[in-house]
Amino acid sequence: MYDLLVVGAGPYGLSIASHAAAAGLDLHVLGRPMASWRDHMPPGMFLKSEPWASSLSDPGGRLRLETYCAGLGVGARHGEPVPVPVFASYGLWFARCAVPGVDERMAVRLGACAGGFEAVLDDGEVVRARTVALAVGVMPFVEMPDVLGGLGPERVSHSSRHGDLGRFRGRDVTVVGGGQAALETAALLAEQGTRTRVLARAERLSWNDLPPAWERPWWRSARAPHTGLGCGWRNWFYAERPGAFRALPEATRLRITADALGPAGAWWVRDRVEGTVEVMTGTTVTSARRSGAGVRLETVDRDGGTVRLETDHVIAATGFRARRERLGLLDDEVRAQLAALPDGSPWTGRDFESSVPGLFLAGLVTASAFGPAMRFVHGAGFTAGTLVRGVRRRLRAGSADARIPAPADARRRDSGLGLGTGP
């Protein structure tokens, strides 16, 4: 039985595994390294985060993105976006250097067993471990509007499902959403000859500005420091103090997680959209029906006016929502024992342990506890170090067979005098 099973081999899973290996834990890692970045993002996409804020985390800080890029003779400079394929290749290099022997089989079910947990793999083999770090990324949490449901993947798809947009050349595609995924997808579609429009509920699109120079007068830096989530002291708090963020009142954390760093396009996409892509702001889709081989959309604008559209395909760039019930990998018994926050995401202790002793969570699913940084690669460093320390504490306690607390117990520990303490 392993000390730790890491399920997922994206930026968070690989970072956790690197820290666990350095700590001497008997470790097993499941998953195809960087699969989402390799398989679900079309050619031509770039990282929105700055290169210096996009490194995976190893304990010595030697395997940074800029180190990898320097070895290739590729730039990784402030204010210059990094192509997604370069980032995916960097993740594979990181895995080879820091996490040798990644098992690329997939877990299909994770349940409890005597002394810990057992994962059933896609070939039927069972792997057991005393503790588990669930780092499954964003794909289980795809958010699709109900109005677009039931039309089938040939007519409606989520933006995260496309590793290649070539199938839409010469067709008519409507992209629903106003954030980076929607706008960059629309730009790529238009550039390949697809007739493209964007429908956004916001009254106007938001665009991030070109970041200020890295070297600035001290007083400018003091007023608005660079952070992994953008300039400013508020962003600095989100990026650099996730532990302190968790000490905020629950209602405050949930509000910030829902509203902070809202939908916006990167500065380098703006010129590729404006004047090129039809954009309909203040527009909500009220119905979607099959129409021949395509889709008929009915929309309403901010003034109550209605517009009917015919399109070949709808791409919903509508983000992700980390809800407990979407952790389908967990068997019913374990999932039912996960305490949840009011927004539906799992409760998470101070060291990323869930209310199920020995089951640790990482990535987007922890954003309501630790803040917006958990939605970005930048949050992997804090997560990896903190989570592995929690795993070591759990292993020393020898309590993988401890009582599973009821959800109310976990919620009480996250409020009042118990604020900020883990299970």
N, C-alpha and C positions, 0 to 999 in steps of 0.2 A: 504494500500500500504506500503510495507516494505521500510526501508531506503536503504538496500543493499541486493541484491540477488547474492549469490556466486554460480556459475555454475561449478561444478567439486569438487571432494572430495579427490584429491590426496594430496601430500605434500604441494603444493602451495595453493590449495583451503582451506585445513584445517588450514594452518598457517594464511592465510588472515582472515578466520572466527574467529580464536582465538583472533586475535588483534581487530577485529571489535566488538566481544562480550565484550571484556574488555573495549572498548571505549564507550559502552552503546548503540550501534546502534541496531535498530530493524532489525533483521537479519534472512534470510532464506537461507539454504544451500541445494543444490540439488546434488545428485550423490551417487553412491555406494562407501563408503570409501575405498581407496587404491585398486580400482578395477584393474588397470593395473598391479600392483605388485602382486596381488592375482591370476589373471586370465591369464596373458600373459607372464609369466616367468616360465620355467619348473623347477622342483625340481633339486637341486644341484647347482643352481646359487648363486653367492655372489655379494654383493655390491662392486663396484670398488673403490668408495670413502672411505676414512678413517672413522671409526666409529664416531670420534669426529667432523667430518665435515658433518654428515648425519642426524642431528637432524631437526625435524620440529620446527617451531618457535612459542613460546608463549611469551607474554610480559614480564613475570617474569623469563623466562629461566629455569623453574622448571621441564619441561616435556621433558628432553633430552633423547636421545637414551641410553646413558650409565646409566641413572637413571632407565629406564625400564629394561635394561639387568641385572643390579645389583639386582633388585627385583626378577628376574627369576633365579639368580645364573649363568647367562651366561656371558662370557667374552665379552667386547667391548673395546679391547685394541688397541693401535696404532700398525700398522703393521700386524694386524690379521683381515682378511676380515669377515664381518658379513653375515650370510646366508640371502638370500632374504626373506624366510618365517618369520624369526625373525623380519626383518625390517617391513614387512607387518603387523605383529601382533602389533608391536610398534605403527604403524600408527592408527590401530583400537583403541588401548589404549589411544592414544593422542586424538582421536575424542571423546571418551567417557568422558575424563576428561575436555577437553577444548571447545568442540563444541557439547553440548548435543542436541539431537533432529535432527540429520541430516536426511533429507528427501531423501530416497534412490530411489525415482522415477527419471526418466531421462527427461531432457528437449529435445524436438524434434524440436522446433522452437523458436527463440528469435527475437522479433520485437519491434518497438517503439509503444508507446501509449501516450495518454494525460498525461503529468506530469512525464513520465519516460519510462519504458519498460515493456513488458509482455512476459512471457515464457509459451508456451504450453507444457504440460507434456505428457508423454506417455499414460496416461489414459484419456487425454482430458481436464483435469483441467487446468485453467489458473492462474498463479501467477504473480503479478505485484509488481514492485519496482521502486523507484526513481533512483537508480543507480545499475549497474551490474558489478561484477568482473568475467570475463571469464577466468577460470583456467582449461582448457580442456586437459592439458597434451600434450602428443606427438602423441597419436593414430590418430588424424585427419590428421597428417602431414606425414604419411608413404610415403617414397620415393621408388618407384619401377622402375628399368630401363625399358625404352620403349622396349628394345630388348626382355624382358621377358614377355611382355604383351600378353594377349589373349590366354594363355595356360590353364587357369582355375586353381582353388585352389588345385585340386587333383594332379597337376604336379608342380606348382610354388606357393610359399608362402613367405611372409615376416617373418623375424625372430621374430617380435613382436607378431605374431599370434599364438604362440605355448606355451600353458600352460603345455603341456605334449608331450614329444618327443617319447613316447613309440610306436607310430604307425609306426616308422621307423626302429624298430628292425629287423635285418636280411636283410635290404634293402641297396640300394646304393643311397647316398645323396651327392649332390654337394652344398657347401656353397659358395656364392659369397660375397666377402668383406674381408677386412683386419683389422678391428677394434675389439674391445672387444666382441661385440655381435657375430661376425662371429667366432672368435677363441674359445670363451667359448661354443658356440653352437656346434662347431665341436668337441671339447673335450668331451662334454656330449654324443654326438652321438657315437663317437668311443668307449667310455667306456661302452655303452650298447650293443655293438656288431654290430653297423651299419658301413658299409664300407663308409668312409667319405673322401672327398677331399675338399680343400679350393682353390678358384681361387681369386687372388688379383691382382689389377692393379699395385700396387707399386712394385718396383724392389726388395724390401726385406721387411719383416715384421718388425714392430717397437714394442719394448717391454718396458714397464715401469719398472724401477728398484725397488728393495725392498727399501722402504723409509728409510732414515737415522733415527737413534735413536731419540726419542723425546727429551731426555736430551743430549745435546752436548756441547762442549766448546763454549763459547760465540762468538768467532770469526767465528766458522762454522755457527752458527745460524745467525750472522749478514751478512754473505756472501750469504746465501741461506735460508731464513726463511721458516718454515713450513707454508703452507696455505691450505685452503680447496680445492685447485685445484692442489696441488703439491708444491714442493719446488721452491724458487726463487722469486726475487723481481717483475719480470714481472707477475708471477702468483699471487703474493700478490696484485698487482694492480687490476687484473681482479677479484679476489675473494673478496677483502675488500673495493674497491672503485668503485662500479658500477655507482654511481652518477657522479663521475669524468670521468669515461669512456664515459658516454653519452655526455660530453662536448667536446670530440674529434671531429675533422672534420668527416663528414659523410663518406667520402671515406675511411678514416682510420678505422673507426668502422666496416664498411662492410668487409674490407680486413681481419681484425683481427678475426672477427666472423667466416669468412669462413675458415681461415687457422690455427688459434691457437688451441692447444690441439687436434691435428689431430688423425687419427686412430692409436690405439696402444693397445696391449694386456697387461693385468695385469701380474705382475711378477709371481703370483701363478698359472697362466694358462700355462706358457711357457713349463714347463716340461711335461705337459699333451698333448701338441700338437706336439712338436718336436720329431721326431722319431716314432710317433704314427699315425699322420694324414698326408696324402699326401698333400703337399702344392705346388701350382703352382703360383709363383710370376711373375710379369711382364706380366700378362695374361689378355686379354680383351675378353669378350664374344661378338662375332659379329653377331651371329644368334642363335635362339632357335626354334626348331620345335617339334611337337609331333612325337613320335616314339613308336608305340604300346601303352602300358600303361605308358610309360615314356617320356623322353625328349632327343632329340639329340642336343647337343651344338657344335657350331663351334667357335673356339677361335684363337686369334692371339697373338704371344709373342712379346717381345721387338725387336727381330731381323726380324720380319715379317713372321716367321714360323707359320703354321696353325696346329691345332690339333682338331680332332673330338672326342667328348666324348658322351657316352650313359650313362644315369643316370635315376634312378627311380623318383627322385624329386629334385627340385632346391629350396634352401632356400636363399633368398636375404637378407643379413644382410647389407643393403645399407642405413640405417639411416633414417633421417626425414628432411623434408624441410618445414619450417613454411611460407607458402604463404597465402596471404589474401584470395584467392579464395577457399582455402581448409577449411575455416571456414563455413562449410555447415550448421551449426546450425543457423547462422544468416539469416534472411530473405533477399531477394534480395535487398530491398531498403536500409537496414542498411549496408549490406556488400558493396554496391556500394559507400556509403558515407565514407568508411574508406580510409583515405589517405594511400598510400603505399610508401615504400622505393624502391630504384632501384633493390634490390634483391627480391622484391615481398612480403616482410613481412610488416605488418601494421606499420605505423608511430606511435610512442608512446611518449607522453609528459613526463616531468620530474617526474611526480608522477604516471606514468603508465596509464594515461588517454589517450584514443585514440582520433582521430580527431572528433569522435562522442561524444558530451558532455554527461558525465554520464556513458559511457561505458569504463570500465577499463580492461586491459589485463595483463596476468601473465604467467610466465613460458617460455618455448622455444620460443614462438611467439615474445618475447621481447628481444631476444638475440642480434639482430642487433642494438638495442638501448642501452642496458645496459651491453652487453658483455657476454663472455663465461660462467660466473657463472650461468646465467639463464638456462643453459642446465643441471644443477645439482641441487640436493636438497639443497646444500649450499646456493644457491641464494634465497631461500624462506624467510630467515630472513629479508634481505634488502627489498625484494618485499613487504612482509606483512606490515611492519611498514610504509613504504613510501606510498604504495597504500591506506591504510586506512586513513592516513593523507590527501591524495588527495580526498578521498570520503567525508570526513568531510568538507573539503573546498568547494566541489561542493554542498553539502547539505546546507551549510550556505549561499552560493550564491543564492540558490533557483533557479538555472538556468537549470533545466532539460529540459525546453522547449526552451532553447536558440538556436540561429541560428547554424545550422550545418555548419562548415567552409568547403569551397571547398578544395580539396586536395592541390592545389597550395598554399592556405593560410597556411595550416599546414606545408608544406615544407619550406616556407619562414621563418616561425618562428623557424625552426630547422637549420637555416644557418645565416651567417652574424652576425649582432648585436643582433639578437634574439636568438643566440645559447644557448641552455640549458634551455630555458623557456618553460613552458607548455602551453596548449591551454587555 
